[in-house]
């Protein structure tokens, strides 16, 4: 008998990864996303495409692929994004869950490098660095220029959130242990809420390599729906306040200040100078107060 670990080279030694691909009128980029999964060096995966009642050619494009690992599911009703993610995960068979929206894509080695990080049974989720491809400006930049933390990262997540949804891989057991999975009320920030809740129970492992591409094209939900984003962030911050383990952390104060800054930013966008000034006065001296001051000066002087 030897202590040698089995190789992960053969499919029988590879756990199944369910790739959750939520789609609503995603025909423009869908094929590139699918092809990037097909090109993975790690081949033990399935795609669950949850079609949130698209009215374009998304279904035809997906069904044009003959690979049996691609599974199409049509939503009985149109829902918010993170409720749709929960429904898609219900159809998943994998020991691990990865996420790829139809306007993003992966590098071929993405899954191979990340699944290796689950050797530690205390690791419940992993992430990596990634490229931000700005199609509006015509440039490409890496998301993070400093190391992504690993281990027990709750404080790190609150202080400087480093997890891109397109790089997130979850241990299915960790997801199933969370009551309700993704918060059904969220359409924009459901990933942040989920990851912070995971970090209270599980370790995170990170890969510093740039393993995916996030496309900025002007129609991203977070860009289009700033009002909803701020409203959801307010709900989230209020819920964090009810958790003593988080409320008593100095890093929680930073989250509160970030919300105040976001609300001030939104007031400027709506040309509500008085409200923006009130949010400015609520901020302690620091980067958010300075940033909001500069925005107010630029907007109103």
C-alpha positions as CSV (number, residue, x, y, z in Angstrom):
1,X,0.0,0.0,0.0
2,X,1.3,3.5,-0.9
3,X,0.4,7.0,0.3
4,X,0.4,8.3,-3.2
5,X,-2.7,10.4,-4.1
6,X,-4.6,9.3,-7.2
7,X,-4.0,11.4,-10.3
8,X,-6.7,13.8,-11.5
9,X,-5.8,13.1,-15.1
10,X,-8.5,10.6,-15.8
11,X,-12.3,11.4,-15.8
12,X,-13.1,8.7,-13.2
13,X,-11.0,10.6,-10.6
14,X,-12.5,14.0,-11.4
15,X,-15.6,15.3,-9.5
16,X,-18.4,16.7,-11.6
17,X,-18.6,20.5,-11.9
18,X,-22.0,22.0,-12.7
19,X,-21.6,25.2,-14.7
20,X,-24.6,27.4,-14.0
21,X,-25.3,29.6,-17.0
22,X,-28.2,32.0,-16.5
23,X,-29.5,33.5,-19.7
24,X,-32.0,36.2,-20.6
25,X,-31.7,37.4,-24.2
26,X,-28.0,36.5,-24.4
27,X,-27.7,35.5,-28.1
28,X,-25.0,38.1,-28.8
29,X,-22.3,36.5,-26.6
30,X,-23.7,33.0,-25.7
31,X,-21.7,31.0,-28.2
32,X,-18.4,32.4,-26.9
33,X,-19.3,31.5,-23.3
34,X,-20.3,28.0,-24.3
35,X,-17.2,27.5,-26.4
36,X,-15.0,28.5,-23.5
37,X,-16.4,25.7,-21.3
38,X,-16.0,23.2,-24.1
39,X,-12.4,24.2,-24.4
40,X,-11.6,23.5,-20.7
41,X,-8.7,21.2,-20.0
42,X,-10.8,19.8,-17.1
43,X,-13.6,17.9,-19.0
44,X,-15.8,16.5,-16.2
45,X,-18.5,19.2,-16.3
46,X,-22.1,19.9,-17.2
47,X,-23.7,23.1,-18.3
48,X,-27.1,24.0,-16.9
49,X,-28.5,26.8,-19.0
50,X,-31.4,28.4,-17.2
51,X,-33.3,30.4,-19.9
52,X,-35.2,33.1,-18.0
53,X,-37.8,33.3,-20.8
54,X,-35.6,34.8,-23.5
55,X,-37.3,36.2,-26.6
56,X,-34.2,36.1,-28.8
57,X,-32.3,33.2,-30.4
58,X,-30.6,32.1,-27.2
59,X,-32.4,28.8,-27.1
60,X,-31.7,28.0,-30.7
61,X,-28.0,28.7,-30.3
62,X,-27.7,26.6,-27.2
63,X,-29.6,23.7,-28.7
64,X,-27.4,23.7,-31.8
65,X,-24.7,22.1,-29.7
66,X,-24.9,18.3,-29.6
67,X,-22.7,17.6,-26.5
68,X,-24.7,15.7,-24.0
69,X,-23.2,17.7,-21.2
70,X,-25.2,20.8,-22.2
71,X,-28.6,20.8,-20.5
72,X,-31.3,23.4,-21.4
73,X,-33.9,24.5,-18.9
74,X,-36.7,26.9,-19.6
75,X,-38.0,29.0,-16.7
76,X,-41.7,28.6,-16.1
77,X,-41.8,32.2,-15.0
78,X,-39.4,35.1,-15.4
79,X,-37.7,35.9,-12.1
80,X,-34.9,38.0,-10.5
81,X,-31.5,36.8,-11.3
82,X,-30.6,35.1,-8.0
83,X,-33.9,33.3,-7.7
84,X,-33.1,32.0,-11.2
85,X,-29.7,30.9,-10.0
86,X,-31.3,28.9,-7.2
87,X,-33.6,27.2,-9.7
88,X,-30.7,26.3,-12.0
89,X,-28.7,24.8,-9.1
90,X,-31.7,22.6,-8.2
91,X,-31.1,20.9,-11.6
92,X,-27.4,20.5,-11.1
93,X,-25.7,17.2,-10.4
94,X,-22.2,18.3,-9.6
95,X,-20.2,18.0,-6.4
96,X,-19.0,21.6,-7.3
97,X,-20.8,24.5,-8.8
98,X,-19.3,27.2,-11.0
99,X,-20.9,30.2,-12.6
100,X,-20.6,31.7,-16.0
101,X,-22.9,34.3,-17.4
102,X,-23.5,34.4,-21.1
103,X,-21.5,37.6,-21.7
104,X,-18.3,36.4,-20.0
105,X,-15.9,33.6,-20.9
106,X,-13.1,31.5,-19.3
107,X,-9.5,30.6,-20.1
108,X,-9.1,26.9,-20.9
109,X,-7.2,26.0,-17.6
110,X,-9.8,27.7,-15.4
111,X,-11.6,24.7,-13.9
112,X,-8.5,22.5,-13.8
113,X,-6.6,25.0,-11.6
114,X,-9.5,25.8,-9.3
115,X,-10.7,22.3,-8.5
116,X,-7.2,21.4,-7.2
117,X,-7.8,24.1,-4.5
118,X,-10.5,22.0,-2.9
119,X,-8.0,19.4,-1.4
120,X,-8.5,21.1,1.9
121,X,-12.0,19.9,3.1
122,X,-12.5,23.2,5.0
123,X,-12.4,25.1,1.8
124,X,-16.0,25.8,0.7
125,X,-15.4,28.2,-2.2
126,X,-12.6,29.4,-4.5
127,X,-12.0,32.3,-6.8
128,X,-9.3,33.8,-9.0
129,X,-8.2,37.0,-10.6
130,X,-9.7,37.9,-14.0
131,X,-9.6,40.4,-16.9
132,X,-12.1,43.2,-17.3
133,X,-12.7,43.7,-21.0
134,X,-14.2,47.2,-21.6
135,X,-15.8,47.1,-25.0
136,X,-17.0,50.7,-24.7
137,X,-13.5,52.1,-24.1
138,X,-11.7,49.4,-26.1
139,X,-9.3,48.4,-23.4
140,X,-8.5,45.5,-21.0
141,X,-7.3,45.6,-17.4
142,X,-6.8,43.0,-14.7
143,X,-9.4,43.2,-11.9
144,X,-7.0,43.1,-9.1
145,X,-3.3,44.2,-8.8
146,X,-2.7,42.8,-5.4
147,X,-3.0,39.2,-4.1
148,X,-6.5,37.8,-3.4
149,X,-6.6,36.5,0.2
150,X,-7.1,32.9,1.2
151,X,-8.2,31.1,4.3
152,X,-10.7,32.6,6.8
153,X,-11.4,35.7,4.8
154,X,-14.6,37.3,6.3
155,X,-12.8,40.5,7.3
156,X,-11.0,40.7,4.0
157,X,-14.4,40.4,2.1
158,X,-15.9,43.2,4.1
159,X,-12.9,45.4,3.7
160,X,-12.1,45.0,0.0
161,X,-14.3,42.5,-1.7
162,X,-12.2,40.5,-4.2
163,X,-14.5,37.8,-5.6
164,X,-15.7,37.9,-9.2
165,X,-18.8,35.8,-9.8
166,X,-17.4,34.5,-13.1
167,X,-14.5,32.9,-11.2
168,X,-16.5,31.6,-8.2
169,X,-16.6,27.8,-7.6
170,X,-18.6,26.4,-4.7
171,X,-18.5,23.1,-2.9
172,X,-22.1,21.9,-3.3
173,X,-22.2,20.8,0.3
174,X,-21.3,24.4,1.4
175,X,-24.1,25.9,-0.7
176,X,-26.7,23.4,0.5
177,X,-25.9,24.2,4.1
178,X,-26.9,27.8,3.6
179,X,-30.5,28.4,4.4
180,X,-32.3,29.4,1.2
181,X,-29.2,29.5,-1.0
182,X,-29.0,32.8,-2.9
183,X,-31.2,35.6,-1.4
184,X,-34.3,35.7,-3.6
185,X,-34.7,39.5,-3.2
186,X,-31.4,40.3,-4.9
187,X,-30.9,40.9,-8.6
188,X,-27.5,42.7,-8.4
189,X,-25.6,41.8,-5.2
190,X,-26.7,38.3,-4.5
191,X,-23.2,36.9,-5.1
192,X,-21.7,39.3,-2.4
193,X,-24.3,38.3,0.1
194,X,-23.8,34.5,-0.6
195,X,-20.0,34.7,-0.4
196,X,-20.0,36.6,2.9
197,X,-22.4,34.1,4.4
198,X,-20.2,31.3,3.2
199,X,-17.1,32.9,4.7
200,X,-18.6,32.7,8.2
201,X,-18.5,28.9,8.0
202,X,-15.9,28.0,5.3
203,X,-12.4,28.9,4.1
204,X,-11.8,30.4,0.7
205,X,-8.9,29.4,-1.5
206,X,-7.8,31.7,-4.3
207,X,-5.8,31.5,-7.5
208,X,-3.8,34.6,-8.4
209,X,-3.8,33.8,-12.1
210,X,-6.3,35.6,-14.5
211,X,-8.6,32.8,-15.4
212,X,-11.6,34.5,-16.9
213,X,-12.8,37.6,-18.8
214,X,-15.6,39.9,-17.6
215,X,-17.1,41.9,-20.4
216,X,-18.2,45.5,-19.9
217,X,-20.5,46.4,-22.7
218,X,-22.8,49.0,-21.3
219,X,-25.7,46.7,-20.7
220,X,-24.4,44.9,-17.6
221,X,-27.1,44.8,-14.9
222,X,-24.9,46.5,-12.2
223,X,-24.2,49.4,-14.6
224,X,-27.8,49.8,-15.8
225,X,-29.6,49.5,-12.4
226,X,-27.7,51.7,-10.0
227,X,-30.9,52.6,-8.1
228,X,-31.6,48.9,-7.5
229,X,-28.0,48.2,-6.6
230,X,-28.0,50.9,-3.9
231,X,-31.4,49.7,-2.6
232,X,-30.2,46.1,-2.4
233,X,-27.0,47.1,-0.7
234,X,-29.0,49.0,2.0
235,X,-31.1,45.8,2.6
236,X,-27.9,43.8,2.9
237,X,-26.1,46.2,5.3
238,X,-29.2,46.2,7.5
239,X,-29.2,42.4,7.6
240,X,-25.5,42.3,8.4
241,X,-26.2,44.5,11.4
242,X,-28.3,41.7,12.9
243,X,-25.3,39.3,12.9
244,X,-23.2,40.0,16.0
245,X,-20.2,38.2,14.5
246,X,-20.2,40.9,11.7
247,X,-21.7,43.9,13.4
248,X,-18.9,44.1,16.0
249,X,-16.1,44.0,13.4
250,X,-14.3,47.2,12.5
251,X,-14.6,46.2,8.9
252,X,-18.4,46.4,9.1
253,X,-18.1,50.2,9.6
254,X,-16.3,50.3,6.3
255,X,-19.4,48.6,4.6
256,X,-21.7,51.2,6.2
257,X,-19.5,54.0,4.9
258,X,-19.5,52.5,1.5
259,X,-23.3,52.5,1.5
260,X,-23.4,56.1,2.5
261,X,-21.0,57.0,-0.3
262,X,-23.1,55.0,-2.8
263,X,-26.3,56.8,-1.7
264,X,-24.5,60.2,-2.1
265,X,-23.3,59.2,-5.5
266,X,-26.8,58.3,-6.6
267,X,-28.1,61.7,-5.3
268,X,-25.6,63.5,-7.5
269,X,-26.7,61.5,-10.4
270,X,-30.3,62.6,-9.7
271,X,-29.2,66.2,-9.2
272,X,-30.2,66.2,-5.5
273,X,-27.4,68.4,-4.1
274,X,-28.9,68.7,-0.6
275,X,-29.2,65.0,0.0
276,X,-25.7,64.5,-1.4
277,X,-24.4,67.0,1.1
278,X,-26.2,65.2,4.0
279,X,-24.6,61.9,3.1
280,X,-21.3,63.7,2.9
281,X,-21.7,65.0,6.4
282,X,-22.5,61.5,7.7
283,X,-19.2,60.2,6.5
284,X,-16.1,60.1,8.7
285,X,-12.9,61.5,7.3
286,X,-11.4,59.0,4.9
287,X,-11.4,57.8,1.3
288,X,-15.2,57.8,0.9
289,X,-15.6,61.3,2.2
290,X,-12.8,62.5,-0.1
291,X,-14.3,60.8,-3.1
292,X,-17.8,62.1,-2.5
293,X,-16.4,65.6,-1.9
294,X,-14.7,65.5,-5.3
295,X,-17.8,64.2,-7.0
296,X,-19.9,67.0,-5.5
297,X,-17.3,69.7,-6.5
298,X,-17.2,68.3,-10.0
299,X,-21.0,68.1,-10.3
300,X,-22.1,71.4,-8.8
301,X,-19.2,74.0,-8.9
